[in-house]
Amino acid sequence: MEVDIILEPDLGPAQLVELAQAAERYGIRAIWTSNYFAHWDPFISLVPVAQATKRLRMGALAVSPFEMHPLKIANALLSLNELSGGRAMAAIGAGEGNLDAMALHKPEKIVVAVREAIEIVMGAAQKKLAKDGYKGEVFNVTYPCAYDWLKAPPPFVYGTAYRHMMMRMEARVADGVFIGCTPTELIEAAMDNVRIGVAKREPGAAPIR
C-alpha cells in the first residue's frame, strides 16, 4: 500500500522540510501542500523539500486554470520536477475557493476547461507543444513551446473531482484522479464513473492512479 499525506497550507518551507524528511524515513510515498489564497505558494515552498529529500514525491493541489493559465502551471510544475529529479506532481481542478476569494470568472464549460488545462500541462511535460502549441475551446497556446531544457521524467498530473462528469473526464485524460468531498457511501458510485473514464483512455496509456 502507498500512502500520501496532504499538509495544511499554512506550513512554511522549513516546516515542510522537517515533515518531508520524516515522511521519507517512514516510507511515505508523497506529501502534498494545498494551494489556498493568502497562504504559501505550493510550488515555491516545495523547492527546499526537493533539495532535502531523495525519494519522496511532492505535489501541489488543487491548482486551478482559472487563477493561473495552464502554461504557467506547466512552467511551475516542470521547474519543481527538474529540481526534484522527476518527483513532482500537481492536481488540477476548478478551485472554487480561490476563485471566490478573487472574484474570478469561471467559464460555463468547466469540465472542458479543466480537461484542456490537463492536456496543456501534460503536453508540455511530454514536449508535445513544440510544433503547434495548443488550440482549445477555452485555453490556447499560440506559440510553439519546445521545453528543450527538460531532463527529468514527466511529472504525474492528477485531476481533482467531486462531480461525476469531471471524474469521467479526468480518468480518461489525466495520470490520476483525486476524489474529494465524497462521503464513504458515495465512493462506489464515484468509482463507477472513474471506470467509465478509464475505459475510454487512449490505447497504450499508462495505468491511472
C-alpha positions as a printed Julia matrix, in Angstrom:
209×3 Matrix{Float64}:
   0.0    0.0     0.0
   1.18   3.52   -0.82
   0.4    6.44    1.46
   0.31  10.16    0.63
  -0.11  12.95    3.17
  -1.85  16.27    2.45
  -0.42  19.04    4.64
  -2.01  22.28    5.76
  -1.2   25.3     3.55
  -0.03  27.5     6.43
   3.15  25.45    6.93
   6.29  27.26    5.8
   9.17  25.71    3.82
  11.23  24.88    6.93
   8.3   23.0     8.44
   7.67  21.21    5.16
  11.28  20.07    5.03
  11.11  18.68    8.57
   7.89  16.78    7.86
   9.09  15.64    4.44
  12.29  14.16    5.83
  10.3   12.31    8.49
   7.83  11.09    5.87
  10.66   9.81    3.71
  12.16   7.91    6.67
   8.8    6.22    7.3
   8.34   5.2     3.67
   5.55   7.63    2.78
   5.13   7.9    -0.99
   4.38  11.64   -1.22
   3.45  14.82    0.55
   1.07  17.41   -0.89
   0.72  21.05    0.07
  -2.54  22.83   -0.56
  -2.98  25.8    -2.87
  -5.09  28.3    -0.92
  -5.44  32.06   -1.09
  -3.33  34.11    1.37
  -1.01  31.15    2.07
   2.4   29.93    0.97
   2.77  29.27   -2.75
   2.88  25.47   -3.03
   5.43  25.24   -5.82
   7.89  27.64   -4.24
   7.57  26.19   -0.75
   8.27  22.67   -2.08
  11.64  23.63   -3.59
  13.52  23.12   -0.27
  11.74  19.77    0.07
  13.09  18.75   -3.34
  16.58  19.68   -2.22
  16.34  17.96    1.19
  14.91  14.58    0.11
  15.86  11.82   -2.3
  12.87   9.51   -2.87
   9.79  11.32   -1.59
   7.34  12.64   -4.17
   5.82  16.09   -3.69
   2.79  17.81   -5.11
   0.62  20.92   -5.18
  -3.16  20.73   -5.02
  -5.56  21.88   -6.21
  -4.22  24.23   -8.86
  -6.89  25.98  -10.93
  -6.51  27.07  -14.56
  -8.97  29.88  -13.8
  -6.45  31.55  -11.49
  -3.29  30.61  -13.43
  -3.03  29.85  -17.15
  -2.23  26.17  -17.8
   1.05  27.08  -19.49
   2.19  28.86  -16.32
   1.06  25.88  -14.25
   3.23  23.75  -16.53
   6.22  26.05  -16.04
   5.9   25.92  -12.24
   5.37  22.17  -12.11
   8.13  21.34  -14.58
  10.58  23.61  -12.76
   9.88  21.8    -9.48
  10.07  18.46  -11.29
  13.52  19.23  -12.67
  14.76  20.39   -9.26
  13.48  17.19   -7.65
  14.75  14.82  -10.33
  11.31  13.82  -11.54
   9.43  13.61   -8.22
   6.97  16.49   -8.61
   3.2   16.23   -9.07
   0.22  18.52   -9.38
  -3.52  18.08   -9.06
  -5.58  20.37  -11.3
  -9.18  21.3   -10.59
 -11.73  24.08  -10.73
 -10.55  25.65   -7.46
 -13.81  27.2    -6.34
 -12.49  28.59   -3.04
  -9.7   30.6    -4.6
 -11.97  31.84   -7.36
 -14.49  33.12   -4.84
 -11.73  34.87   -2.88
 -10.5   36.66   -6.01
 -13.93  37.14   -7.63
 -12.65  35.4   -10.76
 -14.86  34.27  -13.62
 -15.44  30.6   -14.4
 -16.41  29.56  -17.94
 -19.68  27.75  -18.46
 -17.9   24.62  -19.68
 -15.85  23.89  -16.57
 -15.15  20.25  -17.43
 -13.89  21.26  -20.88
 -11.66  23.94  -19.4
 -10.11  21.62  -16.8
  -9.56  18.96  -19.49
  -7.75  21.46  -21.68
  -5.61  22.55  -18.72
  -4.6   18.96  -18.0
  -3.83  18.38  -21.67
  -1.67  21.51  -21.87
   0.31  20.65  -18.73
   0.81  17.05  -19.77
   1.57  18.13  -23.32
   4.27  20.49  -22.08
   5.8   17.73  -19.96
   5.83  15.37  -22.93
   7.17  18.06  -25.29
   4.04  17.92  -27.45
   3.67  21.7   -27.7
   6.88  22.16  -29.67
   5.33  22.43  -33.12
   1.86  23.97  -32.96
   1.25  24.86  -29.32
  -2.32  24.03  -28.29
  -5.68  25.01  -29.74
  -8.58  24.68  -27.34
 -12.06  25.97  -26.81
 -11.17  27.78  -23.58
  -7.34  27.81  -23.43
  -4.77  28.27  -26.16
  -1.0   28.24  -26.51
  -0.34  30.25  -29.65
   3.47  29.98  -29.75
   5.42  26.71  -30.1
   6.82  25.7   -26.7
   9.66  23.2   -27.08
  10.71  22.76  -23.42
  14.14  21.65  -24.59
  15.51  22.08  -21.07
  13.54  19.16  -19.62
  15.67  16.23  -18.49
  13.67  14.54  -15.71
  10.85  12.02  -16.28
   7.47  13.73  -16.72
   5.6   14.58  -13.51
   2.3   12.99  -12.53
  -0.67  15.22  -13.34
  -3.86  14.44  -11.45
  -7.34  15.86  -11.68
  -9.42  16.76   -8.63
 -13.09  15.84   -8.92
 -16.23  15.67   -6.82
 -18.77  15.58   -9.64
 -19.32  12.63  -11.93
 -18.62  14.21  -15.33
 -15.35  15.63  -14.02
 -14.39  12.19  -12.68
 -15.06  10.57  -16.05
 -13.07  13.18  -17.94
 -10.07  13.08  -15.61
  -9.97   9.29  -15.61
  -9.83   9.47  -19.4
  -7.04  12.05  -19.82
  -5.06  12.52  -16.57
  -2.46  10.36  -14.82
  -4.74  10.01  -11.82
  -7.91  11.2   -10.12
  -8.31  12.76   -6.67
 -11.84  12.04   -5.46
 -12.56  14.75   -2.92
 -15.54  15.77   -0.78
 -17.11  12.33   -1.28
 -18.8   10.56    1.67
 -17.95   6.88    2.01
 -21.46   5.82    0.99
 -20.93   7.5    -2.41
 -17.46   6.11   -3.13
 -18.71   3.15   -5.19
 -20.76   5.44   -7.46
 -17.72   7.69   -7.83
 -15.53   4.75   -8.75
 -18.11   3.64  -11.33
 -17.64   6.99  -13.05
 -13.87   6.69  -12.84
 -14.13   3.28  -14.52
 -16.22   4.77  -17.32
 -13.41   7.26  -17.99
 -10.7    4.6   -17.74
 -12.47   2.54  -20.41
 -12.09   5.48  -22.81
  -8.37   6.06  -22.28
  -6.21   6.02  -25.38
  -4.71   2.63  -26.26
  -1.35   2.24  -24.6
  -1.97   4.94  -22.0
  -0.33   4.36  -18.64
  -2.5    2.88  -15.87
  -4.36   5.51  -13.91
  -3.81   6.21  -10.21
